[in-house]
Amino acid sequence: MLNIVKKSLIELNINGEKKLVVARPADTLLHVLREQLGLTGAKPSCKNGDCGACTVLIDGKPIKSCLMLAAEAIGHEITTVEGLRNSPIQQAFVEKFAFQCGYCTSGFIMNCHALSVHQPNAKDETIREWLQSNLCRCTGYEEITEAIKSVLAQKSESAP
């Protein structure tokens, strides 16, 4: 017997733009971002939510896109690393050499950006907690920690 999988046309709000995609009910947001929209910043790695390489922001909160169905993202604001072009956290990662091979970097950037927005006065313990959701096998987390601290310091200097 032939098994026919129904696909639907769905509208996603990605990086401030409405995008129409055709998705199966089982398509993950990660799959749709990469394969249909060419937004390859979110990386497939563990595909079970452990590593954080696929992190995107949903309504400003970090979410692992390998665990979210594309259909679940309807009506939400999705931000990918491509939507953070020239952001302070990206610049800090460059200045602090907070990457080596780069595979996990976009996930860290998304998580650190969200941290800087939601916890602008974060102390070391909070930073460590947030960084636990992302894994890097190439480097220690010192440079990444320095990058986020530099962004938090800039925010506190510019705050009234």
C-alpha positions as CSV (number, residue, x, y, z in Angstrom):
1,M,0.0,0.0,0.0
2,L,1.3,3.5,-0.9
3,N,1.7,5.7,2.1
4,I,1.0,9.4,1.1
5,V,2.4,12.1,3.3
6,K,0.4,15.2,3.3
7,K,2.3,18.5,3.0
8,S,1.0,21.9,3.9
9,L,1.8,25.4,2.9
10,I,2.7,27.3,6.1
11,E,3.8,30.8,6.8
12,L,6.8,31.5,9.1
13,N,8.0,34.8,10.3
14,I,11.8,34.5,10.0
15,N,14.2,37.4,10.7
16,G,11.4,39.9,10.3
17,E,10.1,38.5,7.0
18,K,7.2,36.3,6.1
19,K,8.2,33.1,4.4
20,L,6.0,30.5,2.8
21,V,7.2,26.9,2.9
22,V,5.8,23.5,2.2
23,A,6.2,21.2,5.1
24,R,5.3,17.7,6.2
25,P,3.8,17.5,9.7
26,A,7.0,15.8,10.9
27,D,9.4,18.4,9.5
28,T,11.5,20.0,12.1
29,L,12.2,23.7,12.1
30,L,15.9,23.0,11.6
31,H,15.1,21.0,8.4
32,V,12.9,23.7,7.0
33,L,15.3,26.5,7.8
34,R,18.3,24.7,6.2
35,E,16.7,22.8,3.3
36,Q,13.9,25.0,2.2
37,L,15.1,28.5,3.1
38,G,18.9,28.1,2.8
39,L,19.4,29.5,6.3
40,T,22.3,27.2,7.2
41,G,23.5,29.0,10.3
42,A,21.6,26.6,12.6
43,K,23.6,23.4,12.4
44,P,22.5,19.7,12.6
45,S,24.6,17.9,15.1
46,C,23.2,15.7,17.7
47,K,19.6,16.1,16.5
48,N,18.3,15.3,19.9
49,G,18.6,18.6,21.8
50,D,21.8,18.0,23.6
51,C,24.4,20.1,21.8
52,G,22.7,23.5,21.0
53,A,24.3,23.8,17.5
54,C,20.8,24.3,16.1
55,T,19.7,27.1,18.5
56,V,17.5,29.8,17.1
57,L,15.3,32.3,18.9
58,I,11.6,31.9,19.1
59,D,9.9,35.1,20.4
60,G,13.4,36.0,21.7
61,K,14.0,32.8,23.7
62,P,16.6,30.3,22.7
63,I,15.1,27.0,21.3
64,K,16.8,24.0,19.8
65,S,15.3,23.9,16.3
66,C,16.0,20.1,16.0
67,L,13.3,19.6,18.7
68,M,10.6,21.9,17.3
69,L,8.3,21.1,14.5
70,A,8.1,23.7,11.8
71,A,4.3,23.8,12.3
72,E,4.8,24.7,15.9
73,A,6.6,27.9,14.9
74,I,3.6,29.3,13.0
75,G,2.7,32.6,14.5
76,H,6.0,33.1,16.3
77,E,8.9,35.3,15.6
78,I,11.9,33.2,14.5
79,T,15.4,34.7,14.6
80,T,18.3,32.8,13.2
81,V,22.0,33.8,13.3
82,E,21.5,35.3,9.9
83,G,19.1,37.7,11.5
84,L,21.7,38.9,13.9
85,R,24.1,40.3,11.2
86,N,26.6,42.7,12.7
87,S,25.2,42.3,16.2
88,P,27.4,43.2,19.3
89,I,27.6,39.5,20.2
90,Q,28.9,38.5,16.8
91,Q,31.6,41.2,17.0
92,A,32.5,40.1,20.5
93,F,33.0,36.6,19.3
94,V,35.4,37.8,16.7
95,E,37.3,40.1,19.0
96,K,37.6,37.5,21.8
97,F,38.4,34.6,19.4
98,A,35.5,32.8,20.9
99,F,35.4,30.0,18.3
100,Q,37.7,27.4,16.8
101,C,36.2,25.2,14.1
102,G,33.0,27.3,14.1
103,Y,30.4,24.5,13.9
104,C,28.8,25.3,17.3
105,T,29.4,29.1,17.1
106,S,26.0,30.1,15.7
107,G,24.2,28.3,18.5
108,F,26.4,30.0,21.1
109,I,25.8,33.4,19.5
110,M,22.1,32.9,19.6
111,N,22.1,31.8,23.2
112,C,24.5,34.6,24.3
113,H,22.4,37.2,22.4
114,A,19.3,36.0,24.3
115,L,21.2,36.1,27.6
116,S,22.3,39.7,26.9
117,V,18.7,40.7,26.3
118,H,17.0,38.7,29.1
119,Q,19.7,38.9,31.8
120,P,21.7,42.1,31.0
121,N,23.2,42.1,34.6
122,A,24.1,38.5,34.5
123,K,26.8,37.4,36.9
124,D,29.3,34.5,36.4
125,E,27.0,31.8,37.7
126,T,24.1,32.9,35.4
127,I,26.5,33.0,32.4
128,R,27.7,29.5,33.3
129,E,24.1,28.2,33.5
130,W,23.2,29.6,30.1
131,L,26.3,28.3,28.5
132,Q,25.5,24.8,29.7
133,S,22.9,24.4,27.0
134,N,25.5,24.5,24.3
135,L,28.5,22.1,23.7
136,C,31.8,22.8,22.1
137,R,34.3,20.1,21.6
138,C,37.1,22.3,20.3
139,T,37.7,24.9,22.9
140,G,37.3,25.8,26.6
141,Y,34.5,28.2,27.3
142,E,36.8,31.0,28.5
143,E,36.8,33.0,25.2
144,I,33.0,32.5,24.9
145,T,32.5,33.7,28.5
146,E,34.8,36.7,27.8
147,A,32.7,37.6,24.7
148,I,29.4,37.6,26.5
149,K,30.9,39.5,29.4
150,S,32.2,42.2,27.0
151,V,28.7,42.6,25.6
152,L,27.1,42.8,29.0
153,A,29.7,45.4,30.1
154,Q,28.9,47.5,27.0
155,K,25.2,47.3,27.9
156,S,25.7,48.4,31.5
157,E,28.0,51.3,30.4
158,S,25.3,52.6,27.9
159,A,22.4,52.1,30.4
160,P,21.1,55.4,31.9
